[in-house]
Amino acid sequence: MQQRTNDVYVGPVMTPPAPPQRRPRRRPLVVSYLAEGNNRPDSAYPRALAALVRAERNLEFAVMGGARYARYFRTGETFLGMVPAQRYLDLLDEADLVITHGGTTLVHALERSVPVLCLPWTSSEAAWAVRAEEHGAGMLYPAYRRPLEWRVDDAVHPSTPLAGHWSLPISAQGLSRCVRRILEEPGHRAAAADLAERLSASRSRFDLVDLVRGAGR
């Protein structure tokens, strides 16, 4: 990033990853990391994902996300809990697809040429997810192709409305269709690799805001 006069940046600063030495896998690896903390409302996603994992025998899954997932996954099998940061990045290096809200994990995945399936919660996550879909590097879960809803969240401020996706329907069948489409169409990985190359080439010339605005030019 290049700092400009009077600029103040608050957020993650990420070192671009080295090209991973991908180990051959018998089955594609799907990494799911949808953090459910920070007073986020209950979601149908953990239950739907657990049903998909039980039904799907041709994929491998690594699931992260915290205590809300513990009731659906047995630790030591598909549920990995809140893993250390280094293990998290190692998993992304091995992944064939990452399921994410659309925040920092989306950036980490695309930096590694890994396509994404996005279920955004906040307006900022939705913006990143839409951009990834526009570039062909992943897709939005279909139920999320709708306007954001405004609501007041007392945990943030009792009188300040927030824009977001709150409790949309998610099913194992819907997840399966999206996962299959992304994995079976090679254009998604090619588009993710193209974005990774653009981000790497632009990193030394632009600041973070310019990267977001100009990635598709």
URSUL-V553758 format. One record per residue. N is the residue number from 1. D_FIRST is the distance of its C-alpha to the first C-alpha in Angstrom with 2 decimals. Layout:
N|D_FIRST ; N|D_FIRST
//
This chain:
1|0.00 ; 2|3.76 ; 3|6.42 ; 4|9.58 ; 5|13.07 ; 6|14.41 ; 7|11.45 ; 8|11.98 ; 9|10.17 ; 10|12.68 ; 11|12.35 ; 12|11.63 ; 13|8.84 ; 14|9.99 ; 15|10.50 ; 16|11.46 ; 17|15.25 ; 18|17.63 ; 19|20.08 ; 20|22.64 ; 21|26.24 ; 22|27.83 ; 23|31.30 ; 24|34.00 ; 25|35.05 ; 26|38.41 ; 27|37.02 ; 28|33.65 ; 29|31.58 ; 30|30.50 ; 31|28.18 ; 32|28.54 ; 33|26.34 ; 34|27.12 ; 35|26.94 ; 36|30.01 ; 37|29.57 ; 38|28.53 ; 39|31.84 ; 40|31.18 ; 41|34.52 ; 42|36.59 ; 43|35.68 ; 44|37.87 ; 45|35.15 ; 46|36.14 ; 47|39.76 ; 48|38.94 ; 49|36.64 ; 50|39.37 ; 51|41.91 ; 52|39.77 ; 53|39.31 ; 54|43.08 ; 55|43.96 ; 56|41.54 ; 57|42.75 ; 58|40.67 ; 59|37.23 ; 60|35.73 ; 61|33.88 ; 62|31.63 ; 63|31.58 ; 64|29.49 ; 65|29.60 ; 66|31.73 ; 67|35.30 ; 68|35.98 ; 69|35.99 ; 70|38.34 ; 71|41.48 ; 72|40.75 ; 73|39.64 ; 74|41.28 ; 75|39.04 ; 76|39.03 ; 77|39.37 ; 78|36.72 ; 79|35.51 ; 80|33.06 ; 81|32.33 ; 82|29.21 ; 83|28.25 ; 84|26.13 ; 85|22.41 ; 86|22.93 ; 87|25.74 ; 88|23.78 ; 89|21.16 ; 90|24.14 ; 91|25.79 ; 92|22.92 ; 93|23.00 ; 94|26.69 ; 95|26.65 ; 96|27.97 ; 97|27.16 ; 98|25.36 ; 99|26.86 ; 100|24.55 ; 101|24.41 ; 102|21.14 ; 103|18.54 ; 104|16.31 ; 105|18.92 ; 106|18.53 ; 107|14.89 ; 108|16.08 ; 109|19.01 ; 110|17.48 ; 111|15.07 ; 112|18.49 ; 113|20.21 ; 114|22.39 ; 115|23.74 ; 116|24.09 ; 117|26.96 ; 118|25.88 ; 119|28.04 ; 120|25.88 ; 121|27.12 ; 122|25.00 ; 123|24.01 ; 124|20.26 ; 125|21.15 ; 126|23.48 ; 127|20.92 ; 128|18.69 ; 129|21.99 ; 130|23.32 ; 131|20.35 ; 132|20.79 ; 133|24.49 ; 134|24.13 ; 135|22.31 ; 136|25.09 ; 137|22.98 ; 138|25.21 ; 139|27.35 ; 140|28.24 ; 141|31.37 ; 142|33.92 ; 143|35.00 ; 144|31.54 ; 145|31.87 ; 146|33.25 ; 147|32.24 ; 148|30.72 ; 149|33.36 ; 150|33.35 ; 151|34.82 ; 152|35.01 ; 153|33.93 ; 154|35.75 ; 155|33.37 ; 156|30.62 ; 157|32.84 ; 158|36.44 ; 159|36.10 ; 160|32.58 ; 161|32.54 ; 162|29.66 ; 163|28.92 ; 164|28.85 ; 165|30.87 ; 166|33.34 ; 167|36.06 ; 168|36.20 ; 169|38.60 ; 170|37.34 ; 171|39.76 ; 172|39.93 ; 173|41.19 ; 174|38.30 ; 175|35.76 ; 176|37.72 ; 177|37.71 ; 178|33.94 ; 179|33.26 ; 180|35.81 ; 181|34.50 ; 182|30.94 ; 183|32.24 ; 184|34.96 ; 185|33.03 ; 186|30.90 ; 187|28.93 ; 188|26.82 ; 189|25.54 ; 190|25.10 ; 191|23.02 ; 192|20.85 ; 193|20.44 ; 194|19.52 ; 195|16.77 ; 196|15.49 ; 197|15.56 ; 198|13.78 ; 199|10.88 ; 200|10.77 ; 201|11.27 ; 202|8.73 ; 203|5.71 ; 204|5.59 ; 205|6.90 ; 206|5.78 ; 207|4.49 ; 208|6.32 ; 209|9.55 ; 210|9.59 ; 211|9.15 ; 212|12.05 ; 213|14.06 ; 214|13.89 ; 215|14.12 ; 216|17.83 ; 217|18.22
//
